[in-house]
Amino acid sequence: MMKKTLALILALAMVLALAACAGNQTTGGTPGTSAPPSQTTGPAPGTDATTAPQELAYNGPELELTVNFNSSEEQSPIYIALFNRISERTGGKVKFIYHYSGSLLSANDALDGLGAGFCDFSDVTLTNFPDNFPYTQRVISYPFLGFRSFNMAAQIINDVVLKNDIMMGEFAAANIQPLFLLGTWGTSMVMADDVVINTPESIAGMKMVTFDPILSRFLNDIGATPVAQPPTEYFSCLSNNVADGIIHGLYVVGIFGAIAPAKSVYMFERSFTTGVRAISANKDTWDSFDDTLKTIIMEEMQGEELWNDGVAYWAASDQRWLDQVTDNNIPLRYIKGEEMQAWADALAPYGDAAMKELYDKGYTEVYNILEVWNNAIENYDGPY
């Protein structure tokens, strides 16, 4: 019994680290998407695919740096390899000590702990800290922005955030330095019965599990009932008629065993909300590095090897949950095209209200930042 309880606690901690309606995706590198992502690799965010990392000689001091992962060791292979490459490029003078599953800092403590120097590097999921990142996180949470895949979101987020003074200022205020960014992207509807859902009105009268306040208001307004239940109760919700469906990332539903009792699964072409997750350094630690070490770290963080490793790993992770649906002979359907646009149009007034609320609180650049995201999405010409 003790082993089962511990496993459940660790799994829940991992989910909380990634929550944000959580799209199908990122547990310390384990995203889920609403469709099997392209296997085609491409250039790393913000880089030229033809440019290999330069050979640099690190002549700085020996360092032993702590890295906090909110995911388990098994779920962090691409990032472990990343830090190991950095160590190798310094001739072993810079070593990294890894702490997994939030054992050093929990997901909810990661921002303050990293900023205070309790570790040197950590992943920080901004959906856990919306008040600290109104521009970086709350604006990108606008319902059904046009991100079409986890990979697309990751590329755009890296390209936008690292070059935007307003967003970078939010990280600086928390005393952390973002190095590589991901999106928590993707949304599914996992249903207790095999029902036809194509328009928002299709779920009128149903009880739907969600803890997102915007989605809850929308469900109330269309005549559905939002049900607040933690992921640990997802299996029971579907098995015992507590709810008609769950709106969450498929990987979250899968982690807690609630795919098996489902009778139909719907995947949205866009994520209900998109979150930001940042592999970051303590700002004081970062500023203490010499230029050579900073360059080595950024070449690896924004380099082609991490990106290509990630694309392959993320695709396999995503497919695991989709395979579980089809292997259980559960109908898997996609809401896309005109049907997807109908959902986006229905939720737009709720997104607009959230933006106005931010503006009224004094965040006067909120509409400019929303335009930055929309322009980046509209002009995206990458392979994903």
GIPE-V895612 format. One line per field, one symbol per residue. psi: psi as a letter, one per 20 degrees, with the letter a starting at -180 (. if undefined). A space follows every 50 residues. Layout:
psi=???
This chain:
psi=gggggghgggghhgghhiqmimrmaopljmrqrjqorpipqaqqpjrpii oqpqoqoojarpqoqppppirrhhjkhhhghghhhgghijkjhoqppppr kkhgprhiigghgghijirhqqpooihilhhhmhghghgijpplrjpirg gggggggghggijohgghhhghhjkqoqhpqrpoqpprooqhrnqoohrh ihjpiqoppqjphghggggghjjroppopqhijgghghhjkhqhrporph hggghjjjggiqiqpppqhqqgqprppporqphggghiqrhgggggghhg hjrhggghggggggghgghghhhhghhjkppoqporchgghhgghhighh gghhghggghijmijhhghhhgghghghjpkrj.
